Amino acid sequence: MSEAAKWYVVHTYSGYENKVAQNIEKVVENRKLHELIQEVRVPTERVIETVNGKEKEFERKTFPGYVLIKMVVTDDTWYIVRNTRGCTGFVGPASVPTPLSEEEVMKTFGVDVSTPVVEVNFKEGDSVQISGTAMDGFIGVVQSINFEDRTVDLLVSMFGRETPTTLPISQVVAVD
């Protein structure tokens, strides 16, 4: 096979991304098409969300409704992908498969899944309540949020003085 596999984007019904990927992988396995359809991927990222002082980690689709496929386009592979239940077609002009460069795939879809994205329900300037520390119940104003270290810098009013403090994000709760 002289032709190299390239990355293509396939549009799916909302919520069918994993099912489409599984179905294509199953056909590849059954028909032994590993050389033609090399990889099927649903772009996701790990997210850590802190709600009421509790961290919850989950995976979120970064591009809902899309599946990436590294394949060699032939009449056979095009037909297999295009006729997979839940798939609406290739992304490209008039549904003609348009390949992406490796650079585009990494820049657009390449998420480092080893580093989770941290989400919080407060922002700089918001008042928050401290929980799970010796300062339990104190109210502070968010000065900055460090998502990499998963910490938040607060200005806490204690005994009539503004005191800067740094706490883990999980020990801070947004005040409604």
C-alpha positions as CSV (number, residue, x, y, z in Angstrom):
1,M,0.0,0.0,0.0
2,S,1.8,3.2,-1.2
3,E,-0.8,5.6,0.1
4,A,-0.3,7.0,3.7
5,A,-3.1,7.2,6.1
6,K,-4.3,10.7,6.9
7,W,-6.6,12.2,9.5
8,Y,-10.2,13.0,8.7
9,V,-13.1,14.4,10.7
10,V,-16.5,12.7,10.6
11,H,-19.6,14.4,11.8
12,T,-22.0,12.3,14.0
13,Y,-25.4,12.8,15.6
14,S,-25.0,14.4,19.0
15,G,-24.3,11.9,21.7
16,Y,-23.4,9.1,19.1
17,E,-19.6,9.8,19.0
18,N,-18.5,6.8,21.1
19,K,-21.0,4.5,19.4
20,V,-19.8,5.6,15.9
21,A,-16.2,5.0,17.0
22,Q,-17.0,1.6,18.5
23,N,-18.9,0.5,15.4
24,I,-16.1,1.6,13.0
25,E,-13.5,-0.2,15.2
26,K,-15.7,-3.4,15.2
27,V,-15.9,-3.4,11.4
28,V,-12.1,-2.8,11.1
29,E,-11.6,-5.8,13.5
30,N,-14.0,-8.1,11.7
31,R,-12.8,-7.2,8.1
32,K,-9.1,-7.0,9.1
33,L,-8.8,-3.4,7.8
34,H,-6.2,-2.3,10.3
35,E,-3.9,-1.0,7.5
36,L,-6.6,1.1,5.9
37,I,-8.4,2.5,9.0
38,Q,-5.6,2.8,11.6
39,E,-7.1,4.9,14.4
40,V,-10.5,6.1,15.5
41,R,-10.6,8.8,18.2
42,V,-13.3,10.8,20.0
43,P,-11.5,14.0,21.2
44,T,-11.9,14.3,25.0
45,E,-10.2,16.1,27.9
46,R,-10.1,15.3,31.6
47,V,-11.9,17.9,33.7
48,I,-11.8,18.4,37.5
49,E,-14.7,20.4,38.8
50,T,-14.9,21.7,42.3
51,V,-18.4,22.0,43.6
52,N,-19.1,22.7,47.3
53,G,-15.5,21.9,48.2
54,K,-15.6,18.4,46.6
55,E,-13.5,17.6,43.5
56,K,-15.1,15.5,40.8
57,E,-13.1,14.3,37.8
58,F,-14.7,13.3,34.5
59,E,-14.0,13.2,30.8
60,R,-15.7,15.7,28.5
61,K,-15.9,15.7,24.7
62,T,-13.9,18.6,23.4
63,F,-15.7,18.6,20.0
64,P,-19.2,17.1,20.5
65,G,-20.6,15.6,17.3
66,Y,-17.2,14.8,15.8
67,V,-14.9,11.8,15.5
68,L,-11.3,11.7,14.2
69,I,-10.3,8.9,11.9
70,K,-6.8,8.1,10.6
71,M,-7.4,6.2,7.4
72,V,-6.6,5.7,3.8
73,V,-9.6,6.7,1.8
74,T,-10.7,4.0,-0.7
75,D,-14.2,3.3,-2.0
76,D,-14.5,0.6,0.7
77,T,-13.3,2.6,3.7
78,W,-15.4,5.7,2.6
79,Y,-18.5,3.4,2.4
80,I,-17.8,1.8,5.8
81,V,-17.4,5.1,7.6
82,R,-20.2,6.9,5.7
83,N,-22.7,4.2,6.3
84,T,-22.0,3.7,10.0
85,R,-25.1,4.2,12.1
86,G,-25.0,7.7,13.7
87,C,-22.5,9.1,11.2
88,T,-23.8,12.0,9.0
89,G,-20.7,12.3,6.8
90,F,-17.2,13.5,6.4
91,V,-16.3,17.1,7.1
92,G,-15.3,18.8,3.9
93,P,-16.9,20.5,0.9
94,A,-19.9,18.5,-0.4
95,S,-19.0,15.8,2.2
96,V,-15.8,14.9,0.3
97,P,-13.3,13.8,2.9
98,T,-10.7,16.5,3.4
99,P,-7.5,15.4,5.2
100,L,-6.0,17.3,8.1
101,S,-2.3,17.7,8.6
102,E,-0.7,16.2,11.7
103,E,-0.1,19.7,12.8
104,E,-3.8,20.7,12.5
105,V,-4.8,17.5,14.4
106,M,-2.4,18.3,17.3
107,K,-3.2,22.0,17.4
108,T,-7.0,21.6,17.1
109,F,-7.7,18.3,18.7
110,G,-4.4,17.4,20.6
111,V,-5.3,17.7,24.2
112,D,-2.8,16.5,26.8
113,V,-5.0,14.0,28.5
114,S,-2.5,13.5,31.4
115,T,-3.2,17.1,32.6
116,P,-6.8,17.5,33.6
117,V,-8.6,20.8,33.1
118,V,-9.7,22.3,36.4
119,E,-13.1,24.1,36.5
120,V,-14.4,26.3,39.4
121,N,-17.7,28.1,39.9
122,F,-16.0,31.4,41.0
123,K,-13.7,34.0,39.5
124,E,-11.3,36.7,40.5
125,G,-13.1,39.3,42.6
126,D,-15.8,36.9,43.9
127,S,-16.5,36.3,47.5
128,V,-15.9,32.7,48.7
129,Q,-16.2,30.8,51.9
130,I,-13.4,28.7,53.3
131,S,-14.2,25.1,54.3
132,G,-12.2,22.2,55.7
133,T,-9.5,24.2,57.4
134,A,-8.8,26.0,60.7
135,M,-10.4,29.1,59.0
136,D,-13.6,27.2,58.4
137,G,-16.5,29.7,57.7
138,F,-14.3,32.7,56.9
139,I,-15.2,34.7,53.8
140,G,-12.5,35.8,51.4
141,V,-12.2,37.6,48.1
142,V,-10.5,35.7,45.3
143,Q,-7.3,37.5,44.2
144,S,-6.1,34.9,41.7
145,I,-6.6,31.3,40.7
146,N,-3.7,29.0,39.8
147,F,-5.2,26.1,37.8
148,E,-1.9,24.3,37.4
149,D,-1.2,24.1,41.1
150,R,-4.9,23.9,41.9
151,T,-4.7,26.7,44.4
152,V,-6.5,30.0,45.0
153,D,-5.1,33.2,46.5
154,L,-7.6,34.9,48.8
155,L,-7.7,38.2,50.8
156,V,-9.4,37.1,54.0
157,S,-10.7,39.6,56.6
158,M,-9.6,38.3,60.0
159,F,-9.8,40.3,63.2
160,G,-10.3,43.6,61.3
161,R,-7.2,43.1,59.0
162,E,-7.0,41.9,55.4
163,T,-4.8,38.8,55.3
164,P,-3.6,37.2,52.1
165,T,-3.7,33.4,52.1
166,T,-3.3,30.6,49.5
167,L,-5.5,27.5,49.7
168,P,-6.3,24.4,47.6
169,I,-9.2,25.0,45.3
170,S,-11.1,22.1,47.0
171,Q,-11.2,24.1,50.3
172,V,-13.0,27.1,48.8
173,V,-16.8,27.3,48.1
174,A,-18.5,30.0,46.1
175,V,-20.9,32.2,48.1
176,D,-24.2,32.6,46.4
